[in-house]
Amino acid sequence: MDSPCVACCKLNHDKICTGCYRHIEEIVDWNKRSDAQQLQILQLCAARRQNIDAQSSPTSAITSAEWQSAKLALALKKQRQLS
């Protein structure tokens, strides 16, 4: 499934992109998700869109540190699930 990325990556205070409405962990892990998981994320994005568009909270571009932190958090989460 194609990524919903619109090349406008800016995170709000909840670490959700205001371009595609995915959480940073969903962005980082998109290509490793099954089609069913990706579809579920897209459904979450549709629900988030209304809430996020109604707010006018500050945003910031995704930094390399945030990207790496999200990757590490996902790796640790998966490791705990396997234990």
C-alpha positions in Angstrom: 0.0 0.0 0.0 1.3 3.5 -0.8 2.3 5.8 2.0 -0.1 8.6 2.7 2.9 11.0 3.0 2.3 14.4 1.3 5.9 15.6 1.9 4.8 18.2 4.4 6.1 16.6 7.6 5.3 18.8 10.6 4.6 17.3 14.0 2.1 18.7 16.5 2.6 18.4 20.3 1.3 14.8 20.1 3.9 13.9 17.5 1.3 13.5 14.8 2.1 14.8 11.4 -0.3 17.6 10.3 0.3 16.6 6.6 -0.7 12.9 6.7 -2.1 12.6 10.2 0.1 9.7 11.2 2.0 9.4 14.5 5.7 9.5 14.1 6.0 5.8 15.0 3.5 5.0 12.3 5.6 7.0 9.8 8.9 5.4 10.8 7.4 1.9 10.7 5.1 2.2 7.7 7.0 -0.1 5.3 7.2 -2.8 8.0 3.4 -2.9 8.6 1.0 -5.4 6.9 -1.6 -4.1 4.5 -4.2 -4.7 7.3 -2.2 -2.6 9.8 -1.7 0.1 7.2 -5.4 0.2 6.5 -6.1 0.5 10.2 -3.6 3.4 10.4 -5.3 5.2 7.5 -8.6 4.8 9.4 -7.0 6.4 12.5 -5.7 9.2 10.3 -9.1 10.0 9.0 -10.4 10.3 12.6 -7.4 12.4 13.7 -7.8 14.7 10.7 -10.9 16.3 12.0 -9.5 16.9 15.5 -6.2 18.2 14.3 -7.7 20.5 11.6 -10.0 22.0 14.3 -7.0 22.9 16.5 -4.4 25.5 15.7 -1.5 24.1 17.7 2.1 24.9 16.9 4.0 22.4 14.7 7.6 21.7 14.0 9.5 19.8 11.3 10.5 16.2 12.2 14.1 16.3 13.3 16.6 13.5 12.8 16.7 13.0 16.6 12.9 12.5 16.7 13.1 10.1 13.9 15.9 8.1 15.6 14.1 8.2 18.9 10.9 6.8 17.3 12.8 4.0 15.6 14.4 3.1 19.0 11.1 3.2 20.8 9.6 0.9 18.2 12.5 -1.5 18.4 12.3 -1.6 22.2 8.5 -2.2 22.1 8.9 -5.1 19.6 11.7 -6.6 21.8 9.5 -6.5 24.9 6.6 -8.2 22.9 9.0 -11.0 22.0 10.2 -11.5 25.5 
